[in-house]
């Protein structure tokens, strides 16, 4: 009996010593399985190495998940000229954009990459301003070069993948220094494509319809210049002077003639917009929240997949010349700043322009509480073509 007690005491002491040294002995409880998460960084251009390094950083800090390049990938990573952002679709899955805007202002590439991967691993932004916190993101000084998660951040990821913490709800996170950017098109997501036809019109949105012509809403002020070809309203694309504006005599449409042609592909206007139920997408730089005046427009345009609904759902609609567009899920749609922006539908894999944002379809100053009204551009295609000297085929 006494010898057994001595052996137990000695074993307990050994376990304590090894635990203090960071070594764990196997016990009767099974160890948590390590989950392998594959990522695809083949679309990240000059930032491919940064994501590979960021994955290795996470692999060295956590034990319940391992990031590995390969297919089928549950994380797809892109690069564009906007702000870096992450769109988790589940724990360990989602999309990342390595936006050059943050890199151009001096933020560390590896820190950005590790931070965005942290979102896919279940971590929200914590804008503490501390360089030691990876998830403080851009709230830390631009001089911060820390790309390593803190012990608390690593521990949380371990707990999430071990199943001892509930995975957070999916949302979209962006790098730039304010609060998390919500959708510009309320309820949407950051632009998933480059959309070369996008035109920023000084507080409104527009669409390139010919190499030297754009369309927007008549109620928008006529700007001295526009930015064409970038989903970021502050960078990229081409800034070109506006020489003339032509207003439609009856509907909320304005054409802007550009001082010179640009090299971006315009959006074709088809002969018809489509029947009720047609799937469409709206894109714009509008307000990020629903009540009027609740926030400013973010840098990167957002998109929302929606559809055409019956005219009866929109109050005061001019049926032959306007489109009633669904407020998806009852709380998503166009908002202030999206005016004039494109409503597109896919035709043989090409985005065709069918609408320009006009106004709310329920006379409510709070966005997305009802369907939105878009001018039906195919219905005035012949007028547009005459004004611009012929639309592209």
SVG drawing of the C-alpha trace seen along z (x, -y; Angstrom):
<svg xmlns="http://www.w3.org/2000/svg" viewBox="-50 -70 61 72">
<polyline fill="none" stroke="black" stroke-width="0.4" points="0.0,0.0 2.8,-2.4 4.7,-1.7 1.7,-2.3 1.2,-5.7 4.8,-6.6 4.6,-5.6 1.4,-7.7 3.1,-10.7 6.2,-10.4 4.1,-10.1 2.1,-13.2 5.3,-15.1 6.7,-14.1 3.5,-15.2 3.6,-18.5 7.3,-19.1 6.7,-18.1 3.6,-20.3 5.6,-23.3 8.1,-22.6 5.3,-22.6 5.2,-18.9 1.9,-16.9 1.7,-13.2 -0.9,-11.1 -3.9,-10.3 -7.0,-8.4 -8.7,-11.3 -8.3,-11.3 -6.4,-14.3 -8.4,-16.6 -8.0,-15.7 -6.1,-18.2 -8.2,-19.6 -6.4,-20.3 -7.8,-23.4 -6.7,-23.8 -6.2,-27.2 -5.8,-28.4 -3.5,-31.5 -2.9,-31.0 -4.8,-34.3 -2.9,-36.5 -0.1,-37.6 2.8,-39.2 1.3,-38.3 1.4,-34.5 4.5,-34.2 2.9,-36.4 0.0,-34.0 2.2,-31.0 4.3,-32.6 1.1,-33.7 -0.2,-30.1 3.1,-28.8 2.8,-31.4 -0.6,-30.1 0.6,-26.5 3.4,-27.3 1.0,-28.9 -2.1,-26.5 -2.5,-22.8 -6.1,-22.0 -6.0,-23.2 -3.3,-23.2 -3.4,-25.4 -2.1,-23.8 -2.0,-24.9 -4.0,-22.4 -7.3,-21.4 -10.2,-21.1 -9.6,-24.5 -12.1,-25.8 -10.3,-29.2 -9.9,-31.1 -7.7,-34.1 -7.7,-37.0 -6.0,-40.3 -7.5,-43.6 -6.9,-47.4 -9.4,-47.8 -9.0,-47.3 -8.0,-43.8 -11.1,-42.0 -12.3,-38.5 -15.6,-36.9 -15.9,-33.8 -18.6,-31.3 -18.0,-28.9 -15.2,-28.0 -12.2,-27.4 -13.9,-28.4 -14.4,-31.6 -12.8,-34.1 -10.1,-36.7 -9.1,-39.7 -5.5,-41.0 -6.3,-44.7 -3.4,-46.8 -4.8,-50.0 -3.4,-49.0 -0.1,-47.9 0.2,-51.1 -0.2,-53.1 2.5,-51.1 0.8,-48.3 2.9,-45.1 2.0,-42.4 2.5,-39.4 0.5,-41.1 -2.4,-41.7 -2.3,-38.1 -2.1,-36.6 -4.9,-38.9 -7.3,-38.0 -6.6,-34.3 -7.4,-34.9 -10.9,-35.9 -11.4,-32.6 -10.2,-30.8 -13.0,-32.4 -11.5,-35.6 -13.4,-38.9 -11.7,-42.3 -10.6,-43.7 -9.5,-47.3 -7.4,-47.7 -4.7,-49.7 -2.1,-47.3 0.6,-46.0 0.8,-42.9 -2.8,-42.0 -2.9,-40.6 -6.7,-41.2 -6.3,-44.9 -5.6,-45.2 -5.3,-48.7 -6.1,-50.3 -2.4,-49.6 0.2,-52.0 1.2,-51.6 4.7,-50.9 3.5,-47.7 5.2,-44.6 3.8,-42.0 2.3,-39.1 1.9,-36.7 -1.3,-36.1 -1.2,-36.7 -1.5,-33.8 -5.1,-34.7 -5.9,-34.7 -4.1,-31.4 -5.9,-29.9 -9.3,-31.0 -8.6,-29.4 -7.6,-26.2 -10.8,-26.2 -13.0,-26.9 -11.5,-24.0 -11.6,-21.7 -15.3,-22.4 -15.2,-23.9 -16.3,-27.3 -19.2,-28.0 -18.1,-29.2 -19.1,-32.9 -21.7,-33.9 -20.5,-34.7 -19.9,-38.3 -17.6,-40.4 -14.5,-42.1 -12.5,-44.9 -9.0,-46.2 -9.5,-50.0 -9.5,-51.8 -13.1,-52.5 -15.6,-50.1 -16.2,-47.0 -17.5,-48.0 -21.0,-46.8 -22.3,-46.4 -22.6,-49.4 -25.6,-47.9 -27.3,-47.2 -27.1,-43.4 -24.6,-42.7 -20.9,-41.8 -17.7,-43.5 -17.3,-43.2 -16.3,-39.7 -15.1,-40.8 -13.2,-43.7 -16.3,-45.0 -14.4,-47.2 -17.6,-49.0 -17.9,-50.6 -17.8,-54.4 -17.6,-56.5 -19.6,-59.7 -18.8,-61.9 -21.3,-60.6 -23.2,-58.5 -22.5,-55.4 -22.5,-55.0 -21.8,-52.5 -19.6,-52.7 -21.8,-52.1 -19.3,-53.1 -15.6,-53.9 -16.4,-57.6 -19.9,-57.6 -21.3,-56.6 -24.8,-56.5 -26.0,-57.5 -29.1,-59.0 -30.5,-62.4 -30.9,-63.4 -27.1,-63.1 -25.0,-66.2 -22.9,-66.4 -19.2,-65.9 -16.2,-67.5 -14.5,-64.1 -15.2,-60.4 -13.1,-57.3 -13.7,-54.5 -12.7,-50.8 -12.1,-50.3 -14.3,-48.9 -12.3,-51.2 -13.6,-54.8 -10.4,-56.2 -7.8,-54.4 -7.2,-52.4 -8.9,-52.7 -8.7,-56.0 -9.8,-59.4 -11.2,-61.2 -12.9,-64.6 -16.6,-64.9 -17.3,-67.3 -21.1,-67.1 -24.2,-65.7 -27.4,-64.7 -30.6,-64.2 -33.4,-62.0 -36.6,-64.0 -38.8,-61.9 -37.0,-59.2 -34.2,-59.4 -31.3,-58.9 -28.3,-61.1 -25.6,-60.4 -22.0,-61.6 -19.7,-62.2 -16.0,-61.7 -13.2,-63.9 -11.4,-60.8 -12.0,-57.1 -11.0,-54.6 -9.7,-51.1 -12.2,-49.3 -15.0,-47.1 -18.4,-48.8 -21.5,-46.9 -23.7,-46.0 -27.4,-47.1 -29.6,-44.2 -32.9,-44.5 -35.0,-43.5 -34.5,-43.6 -36.2,-40.3 -39.3,-38.9 -40.5,-38.9 -38.2,-36.5 -35.1,-37.2 -32.0,-36.9 -30.0,-40.2 -27.1,-41.8 -26.9,-45.4 -23.5,-47.1 -22.7,-50.5 -20.8,-52.7 -23.8,-53.7 -24.3,-54.1 -23.3,-51.2 -26.3,-51.2 -30.0,-51.6 -31.1,-54.9 -30.5,-58.1 -27.3,-59.8 -26.1,-56.9 -22.7,-56.5 -20.4,-57.4 -19.7,-55.4 -16.8,-52.9 -14.0,-52.8 -14.9,-49.4 -18.2,-48.9 -20.5,-46.2 -22.8,-43.8 -26.1,-42.1 -27.8,-39.3 -31.4,-40.1 -34.2,-39.7 -37.0,-41.5 -40.3,-41.5 -43.8,-42.5 -44.4,-46.2 -47.2,-46.1 -44.7,-45.9 -43.2,-49.3 -45.2,-52.5 -45.3,-55.1 -43.4,-53.0 -43.6,-53.9 -44.0,-50.3 -42.9,-50.5 -39.7,-52.3 -38.8,-51.2 -37.9,-47.9 -39.1,-46.9 -36.1,-45.2 -36.5,-42.9 -35.1,-43.9 -33.6,-40.5 -34.6,-38.8 -36.7,-41.9 -33.7,-43.9 -31.2,-44.2 -31.1,-46.6 -29.9,-49.9 -29.1,-52.9 -28.0,-56.5 -24.9,-56.8 -26.0,-53.8 -28.0,-56.2 -27.3,-55.7 -25.5,-52.4 -25.8,-49.3 -28.4,-46.5 -27.0,-43.7 -27.9,-40.2 -25.8,-37.5 -26.3,-36.7 -24.1,-33.9 -21.6,-34.6 -21.4,-38.4 -22.9,-41.0 -25.5,-43.0 -26.7,-46.3 -30.5,-46.5 -31.0,-49.1 -29.8,-52.3 -30.7,-52.9 -33.4,-55.6 -35.2,-55.5 -36.9,-53.5 -40.0,-51.7 -41.9,-52.3 -41.3,-56.0 -39.4,-55.2 -36.2,-57.1 -34.8,-54.0 -33.0,-51.9 -33.9,-48.3 -37.3,-48.3 -38.9,-47.7 -38.0,-47.0 -36.0,-49.6 -36.9,-51.2 -34.4,-51.1 -34.7,-52.8 -35.2,-50.1 -32.4,-50.9 -33.3,-48.5 -36.6,-50.4 -34.8,-53.6 -31.9,-51.9 -32.7,-53.6 -32.6,-57.0 -29.3,-56.2 -27.8,-54.9 -28.8,-58.1 -27.3,-60.4 -24.0,-58.6 -23.6,-58.1 -24.3,-54.4 -24.0,-51.8 -21.5,-48.9 -23.0,-45.8"/>
</svg>
